[in-house]
Amino acid sequence: MPWKECSVMDERLQFVARRLAGEPMSELCQEFGISRKTGYKIFDRYQDYGVQGLTDRSRRPHHYAATGEPDLRTNSDGESLCELLAKHHLLQPLEVDRLCDAGHSSKSGVVAGLIAHSSVAVLCGDSGLGKSPLAYQLGLSVAAGVPFAEMKTEPGLVVYADFENSLEQSREVREQLIQFLDLSKAPSNFVLWTPDSGYSLELEGICRDVRPTLLIIDSLRSYSPHFEKSDYAGEAMKSLNELARRHATSILVIHHIRKPGENGAPLLDNEDTGLMLWLKQTAGHSSIINQSHARIAADLPDKRKSHSEDTALVLRWHRRIYGEDGPLYLERVCDGNGDPVGYRRLANIELLGNVDQEAAFRNLPSEFTFKQAKEVFGRSDDPTRKWLQKCGWLGLVCQTGRGRYARSDARVAEIHRVDRGKEDGQPVTPTDHYM
């Protein structure tokens, strides 16, 4: 049926918000009972004029929505203040609230806590580290709507532009991950672009016509050798961000770090190593990092630590507004023949890597508040918050409510249960994890 008469504006907001969240245009149009032409017209009006573009010009209110006071101010052309706000894409508080309530500002993202909607993320690490298999696993997880390293995903169309691997290598990695993720077959909405096709990668056309939820470029240097140059990188990153916002596509770029100098590279697996300092190793101009929404660092574990034998990769990342997250320790899982098939999150107390933090964790009650954690940890607010955040990413605690937490002592036992279930050929579903 066509738009519900109870609130045309709310229906249009819901439509736009769900499209921005990555839902396919054809399915949305069918659900809302409108044609694809109308759907694109509404979405384009929102992108051109903001929220006010979703209303008919003659119906725009001539008062402040937040205060209810009449708006009598006009310019020489007779335009009201509300019309001028809409003209310059400025949102009043009520409009911000309506968009947030409609789902426009999602706290989850394409990958919860890692990759936001309509944004650019950069995954940085040394050559030969295993970034491509990791990116393939992330892409397949989003396409299938299954968790990535226990982080929730929102399903959608994924385009993987693979400059690094041959068609056969791509298929081999994909089939290994299908087995690891317990998928019956490759998701039809995981699509591949390869230079073997003989055609260039047209990012603008793909985003405009196909409108993927996630576009992965592997790697940035292979896609554009000039991207790293200082006189090019800033404008190129600006274009990527505009592309992501304009077409509601999240873009993940795989990139390398520079070769270490005489003093070697700083260890990511070290609390004394600042993440943004580590990311300064990124090859090319600093705008590649500075203009991305999420900056994801991947490195090998510290060989001096006890967990290094089991850990294949260490991830830490920084998101705008939210700040730093992680560390996330990943092990490389092999099949019965000893061939690597995927990455899985590690979780145990020793990964805290600090005697005082381990002792404090053991003294936590099974359920506790932030205030109680602060008393046990014996530090101020911000160090306590970071410690709890670290415990969360290591699978040791989960947040049960605002300022409320619970220990996850059964976490390691559950991982062993998942292992045994897969070895026996039994379907096993891990429980949800702290985000």
Summary of the structure (lengths in Angstrom):
residues: 435
radius of gyration: 23.8
end to end distance: 37.5
largest distance: 77.3
contacts: 1270
relative contact order: 0.09
helix: 41%
strand: 19%
